[in-house]
Amino acid sequence: MATISETDINISLAFPKAGVTFAIKCGPPEGSANGHASSFNVTALDSSSSQALKFNEETSPQLADWIKGYTRWLRRASVTASYDENGITGSLAAGLTPEQSLANIQLACDMIRQRFELYDESILV
């Protein structure tokens, strides 16, 4: 008998000194059958007001610069992704076990932490 697994994860990574919180969501795409690639989304919120942030120069030059490279880097975490000013959307590689998905999501979170934990003051304009 085959096992059925599904990934449904919501993570909030807060960096109060930088003024930003990242919301990471990974779950089944709507209407998909089991075995399809899990969706992967990253958005940013203002840490003090919880309002959604845009990934553009007017909001934060650091966020606007970071999203471009991070989206490409996600391939190392088995995520195919694209971005716009609202955030990152993509999917984990199809056929990953839940354990492999968790390991890849950890890599994605570690890369965010390595960048935004270093800021000693707000990066928001």
Contacts in CASP RR format, 6 or more apart in sequence:
PFRMAT RR
TARGET T0000
AUTHOR 0000-0000-0000
METHOD contacts of the structure
MODEL  1
MATISETDINISLAFPKAGVTFAIKCGPPEGSANGHASSFNVTALDSSSS
QALKFNEETSPQLADWIKGYTRWLRRASVTASYDENGITGSLAAGLTPEQ
SLANIQLACDMIRQRFELYDESILV
4 34 0 8 1.000
5 34 0 8 1.000
5 97 0 8 1.000
5 98 0 8 1.000
6 27 0 8 1.000
6 28 0 8 1.000
6 34 0 8 1.000
6 38 0 8 1.000
6 98 0 8 1.000
7 26 0 8 1.000
7 27 0 8 1.000
7 28 0 8 1.000
7 38 0 8 1.000
7 92 0 8 1.000
7 98 0 8 1.000
7 101 0 8 1.000
7 102 0 8 1.000
8 26 0 8 1.000
8 27 0 8 1.000
8 28 0 8 1.000
9 24 0 8 1.000
9 25 0 8 1.000
9 26 0 8 1.000
9 27 0 8 1.000
9 101 0 8 1.000
9 102 0 8 1.000
9 105 0 8 1.000
10 23 0 8 1.000
10 24 0 8 1.000
10 25 0 8 1.000
11 22 0 8 1.000
11 23 0 8 1.000
11 24 0 8 1.000
11 25 0 8 1.000
11 105 0 8 1.000
11 109 0 8 1.000
12 21 0 8 1.000
12 22 0 8 1.000
12 23 0 8 1.000
12 24 0 8 1.000
13 21 0 8 1.000
13 22 0 8 1.000
13 24 0 8 1.000
13 109 0 8 1.000
13 112 0 8 1.000
13 113 0 8 1.000
13 116 0 8 1.000
14 21 0 8 1.000
14 47 0 8 1.000
15 21 0 8 1.000
15 22 0 8 1.000
15 47 0 8 1.000
15 116 0 8 1.000
15 117 0 8 1.000
15 119 0 8 1.000
16 47 0 8 1.000
17 119 0 8 1.000
17 120 0 8 1.000
17 121 0 8 1.000
17 122 0 8 1.000
18 47 0 8 1.000
18 116 0 8 1.000
18 119 0 8 1.000
18 121 0 8 1.000
18 122 0 8 1.000
18 123 0 8 1.000
19 46 0 8 1.000
19 47 0 8 1.000
19 48 0 8 1.000
19 119 0 8 1.000
19 122 0 8 1.000
19 123 0 8 1.000
19 124 0 8 1.000
20 44 0 8 1.000
20 45 0 8 1.000
20 46 0 8 1.000
20 47 0 8 1.000
20 53 0 8 1.000
20 60 0 8 1.000
20 63 0 8 1.000
20 116 0 8 1.000
20 123 0 8 1.000
20 124 0 8 1.000
21 44 0 8 1.000
21 45 0 8 1.000
21 46 0 8 1.000
21 47 0 8 1.000
21 50 0 8 1.000
22 42 0 8 1.000
22 43 0 8 1.000
22 44 0 8 1.000
22 45 0 8 1.000
22 112 0 8 1.000
22 116 0 8 1.000
23 41 0 8 1.000
23 42 0 8 1.000
23 43 0 8 1.000
23 44 0 8 1.000
23 45 0 8 1.000
24 40 0 8 1.000
24 41 0 8 1.000
24 42 0 8 1.000
24 105 0 8 1.000
24 108 0 8 1.000
24 109 0 8 1.000
24 112 0 8 1.000
25 39 0 8 1.000
25 40 0 8 1.000
25 41 0 8 1.000
25 42 0 8 1.000
26 38 0 8 1.000
26 39 0 8 1.000
26 40 0 8 1.000
26 41 0 8 1.000
26 92 0 8 1.000
26 101 0 8 1.000
26 105 0 8 1.000
27 38 0 8 1.000
27 39 0 8 1.000
27 40 0 8 1.000
28 34 0 8 1.000
28 36 0 8 1.000
28 38 0 8 1.000
28 39 0 8 1.000
29 36 0 8 1.000
29 37 0 8 1.000
29 38 0 8 1.000
29 39 0 8 1.000
29 91 0 8 1.000
35 94 0 8 1.000
35 95 0 8 1.000
36 94 0 8 1.000
37 91 0 8 1.000
37 92 0 8 1.000
37 93 0 8 1.000
37 94 0 8 1.000
37 95 0 8 1.000
38 91 0 8 1.000
38 92 0 8 1.000
38 96 0 8 1.000
38 101 0 8 1.000
39 89 0 8 1.000
39 90 0 8 1.000
39 91 0 8 1.000
39 92 0 8 1.000
40 74 0 8 1.000
40 79 0 8 1.000
40 81 0 8 1.000
40 88 0 8 1.000
40 89 0 8 1.000
40 90 0 8 1.000
40 91 0 8 1.000
40 92 0 8 1.000
40 105 0 8 1.000
40 108 0 8 1.000
41 87 0 8 1.000
41 88 0 8 1.000
41 89 0 8 1.000
41 90 0 8 1.000
42 87 0 8 1.000
42 88 0 8 1.000
42 108 0 8 1.000
42 112 0 8 1.000
43 52 0 8 1.000
43 53 0 8 1.000
43 86 0 8 1.000
43 87 0 8 1.000
43 88 0 8 1.000
44 52 0 8 1.000
44 53 0 8 1.000
44 55 0 8 1.000
44 63 0 8 1.000
44 87 0 8 1.000
45 51 0 8 1.000
45 52 0 8 1.000
45 53 0 8 1.000
46 52 0 8 1.000
46 53 0 8 1.000
46 124 0 8 1.000
52 86 0 8 1.000
53 59 0 8 1.000
53 60 0 8 1.000
53 63 0 8 1.000
53 124 0 8 1.000
54 85 0 8 1.000
54 86 0 8 1.000
55 63 0 8 1.000
55 64 0 8 1.000
55 67 0 8 1.000
55 83 0 8 1.000
55 84 0 8 1.000
55 85 0 8 1.000
55 86 0 8 1.000
55 87 0 8 1.000
56 63 0 8 1.000
56 64 0 8 1.000
56 85 0 8 1.000
57 64 0 8 1.000
58 125 0 8 1.000
59 124 0 8 1.000
59 125 0 8 1.000
60 123 0 8 1.000
60 124 0 8 1.000
60 125 0 8 1.000
61 123 0 8 1.000
61 125 0 8 1.000
62 119 0 8 1.000
62 123 0 8 1.000
63 123 0 8 1.000
66 115 0 8 1.000
67 83 0 8 1.000
67 87 0 8 1.000
67 88 0 8 1.000
68 83 0 8 1.000
70 88 0 8 1.000
70 111 0 8 1.000
70 112 0 8 1.000
70 115 0 8 1.000
71 81 0 8 1.000
71 82 0 8 1.000
71 83 0 8 1.000
71 88 0 8 1.000
73 111 0 8 1.000
74 80 0 8 1.000
74 81 0 8 1.000
74 88 0 8 1.000
74 108 0 8 1.000
76 107 0 8 1.000
77 104 0 8 1.000
77 105 0 8 1.000
77 107 0 8 1.000
77 108 0 8 1.000
77 111 0 8 1.000
78 92 0 8 1.000
78 93 0 8 1.000
78 96 0 8 1.000
78 100 0 8 1.000
78 104 0 8 1.000
79 90 0 8 1.000
79 91 0 8 1.000
79 92 0 8 1.000
79 93 0 8 1.000
79 104 0 8 1.000
79 108 0 8 1.000
80 90 0 8 1.000
80 91 0 8 1.000
80 93 0 8 1.000
81 88 0 8 1.000
81 89 0 8 1.000
81 90 0 8 1.000
81 91 0 8 1.000
82 88 0 8 1.000
82 89 0 8 1.000
82 90 0 8 1.000
83 89 0 8 1.000
92 101 0 8 1.000
92 104 0 8 1.000
92 105 0 8 1.000
96 104 0 8 1.000
116 123 0 8 1.000
END
